[in-house]
Amino acid sequence: MEGTGERGRTATLAALLALVLLGQGNLIEAESFALLARDTTLPEDFDAESYWRAANGRVLAEKGDLEGALRLHRDALEFNGRTDEIGIRADFLCSLAEVAKRAGRRGEAREALREAVELYDRKENLVGAAGARERLDALG
């Protein structure tokens, strides 16, 4: 898609690919796609704006920059709030919770997971809600 000049889908798909690559432990390639997502996002595309921030936030977390990661995750949630994508918001909240936990901010992690559970329940996403509840319970 990059060669076609189409930027909207490129940005979102690059960010999603970055998240998949992170899940596979491929930080170097993930970072390259996260940066591609950032660089190809159109300012009026709130989904892409939120996704590139979430992907880059995860990259920063893996590189040990937890403060930068938290900032990008919060920014991702701000952009996501301009959409009706509550399932994606719940996913981003779970990611924020993970980074907050790693940064020693257990209260922020709990609050993010509580909101994620509520959103997954509203979306009737049983798997997402169960996973978020399990992570919340593990935080104590």
C-alpha positions as CSV (number, residue, x, y, z in Angstrom):
1,M,0.0,0.0,0.0
2,E,2.8,2.4,0.7
3,G,3.7,2.5,-3.0
4,T,0.2,3.4,-4.0
5,G,0.2,6.7,-2.2
6,E,-2.8,5.6,0.0
7,R,-1.9,6.8,3.5
8,G,-4.9,6.2,5.7
9,R,-4.9,2.4,5.5
10,T,-1.2,2.2,5.4
11,A,-0.9,4.0,8.7
12,T,-3.4,1.8,10.5
13,L,-2.1,-1.5,9.0
14,A,1.5,-0.5,9.8
15,A,0.6,0.1,13.4
16,L,-1.3,-3.2,13.7
17,L,1.6,-5.0,12.1
18,A,3.9,-3.3,14.6
19,L,1.7,-4.6,17.5
20,V,1.7,-8.1,16.1
21,L,5.5,-8.0,15.7
22,L,5.9,-6.9,19.3
23,G,3.8,-9.8,20.4
24,Q,6.3,-12.0,18.6
25,G,9.2,-10.3,20.3
26,N,10.5,-8.7,17.1
27,L,11.2,-5.2,18.5
28,I,13.4,-4.0,15.6
29,E,10.9,-4.7,12.8
30,A,8.0,-3.5,15.0
31,E,9.7,-0.2,15.6
32,S,10.1,0.3,11.9
33,F,6.4,-0.3,11.2
34,A,5.4,1.8,14.2
35,L,7.4,4.7,12.8
36,L,5.9,4.1,9.3
37,A,2.5,4.4,10.9
38,R,3.4,7.7,12.6
39,D,4.8,9.1,9.4
40,T,1.9,8.1,7.1
41,T,-1.0,9.1,9.4
42,L,-3.3,11.8,8.2
43,P,-4.2,14.4,10.9
44,E,-7.9,13.9,10.5
45,D,-7.7,10.1,10.9
46,F,-8.3,9.6,14.6
47,D,-8.1,5.8,14.4
48,A,-4.6,6.0,12.8
49,E,-3.6,8.7,15.2
50,S,-4.5,6.5,18.1
51,Y,-3.0,3.3,16.7
52,W,0.4,4.8,15.9
53,R,0.7,6.2,19.4
54,A,-0.3,2.9,20.9
55,A,2.2,1.0,18.8
56,N,5.0,3.5,19.4
57,G,4.1,3.5,23.1
58,R,4.6,-0.3,23.2
59,V,7.9,0.0,21.4
60,L,9.1,2.6,23.9
61,A,8.0,0.4,26.8
62,E,10.0,-2.5,25.4
63,K,13.0,-0.2,25.1
64,G,12.6,0.8,28.8
65,D,11.2,4.3,28.3
66,L,8.2,3.8,30.5
67,E,7.4,7.5,30.9
68,G,7.4,8.1,27.1
69,A,5.3,4.9,26.7
70,L,2.8,6.1,29.3
71,R,2.5,9.5,27.5
72,L,1.9,7.9,24.1
73,H,-0.6,5.5,25.5
74,R,-2.5,8.4,27.1
75,D,-2.4,10.3,23.9
76,A,-3.7,7.2,22.0
77,L,-6.6,7.1,24.4
78,E,-7.3,10.8,23.9
79,F,-7.5,10.3,20.1
80,N,-9.5,7.1,20.5
81,G,-12.0,9.1,22.6
82,R,-13.0,11.0,19.4
83,T,-14.2,7.7,17.9
84,D,-16.8,5.2,18.8
85,E,-14.3,2.3,18.9
86,I,-14.9,1.2,22.5
87,G,-13.4,-2.3,21.9
88,I,-10.1,-0.7,20.7
89,R,-10.2,1.7,23.6
90,A,-10.4,-1.3,25.9
91,D,-7.4,-2.9,24.2
92,F,-5.5,0.4,24.6
93,L,-6.4,0.6,28.2
94,C,-5.0,-2.9,28.8
95,S,-1.8,-1.9,27.1
96,L,-1.7,1.3,29.3
97,A,-2.2,-0.9,32.4
98,E,0.7,-3.1,31.5
99,V,3.0,-0.1,31.1
100,A,1.7,1.6,34.2
101,K,2.3,-1.7,36.2
102,R,5.9,-1.9,34.9
103,A,6.4,1.8,35.9
104,G,5.2,1.0,39.4
105,R,1.9,2.9,39.0
106,R,-0.4,0.1,40.2
107,G,-3.3,2.5,40.9
108,E,-3.3,3.8,37.3
109,A,-3.0,0.2,36.1
110,R,-6.0,-0.9,38.2
111,E,-8.1,2.1,37.0
112,A,-7.3,1.4,33.3
113,L,-8.2,-2.3,33.7
114,R,-11.5,-1.5,35.5
115,E,-12.4,0.8,32.6
116,A,-11.3,-1.9,30.1
117,V,-13.5,-4.5,31.8
118,E,-16.5,-2.2,31.6
119,L,-16.0,-1.5,27.9
120,Y,-15.4,-5.1,27.1
121,D,-18.6,-6.0,28.9
122,R,-20.5,-3.3,27.0
123,K,-19.1,-4.7,23.8
124,E,-20.0,-8.2,25.0
125,N,-16.4,-9.3,24.4
126,L,-16.3,-12.1,26.9
127,V,-12.7,-13.1,26.2
128,G,-11.4,-9.5,26.5
129,A,-13.4,-8.9,29.7
130,A,-12.1,-12.2,31.3
131,G,-8.5,-11.4,30.4
132,A,-8.8,-7.8,31.8
133,R,-10.5,-9.2,35.0
134,E,-7.7,-11.7,35.4
135,R,-5.0,-9.0,35.1
136,L,-7.0,-6.8,37.5
137,D,-7.2,-9.6,40.1
138,A,-3.5,-10.3,39.7
139,L,-2.8,-6.6,40.7
140,G,-4.6,-7.1,43.9
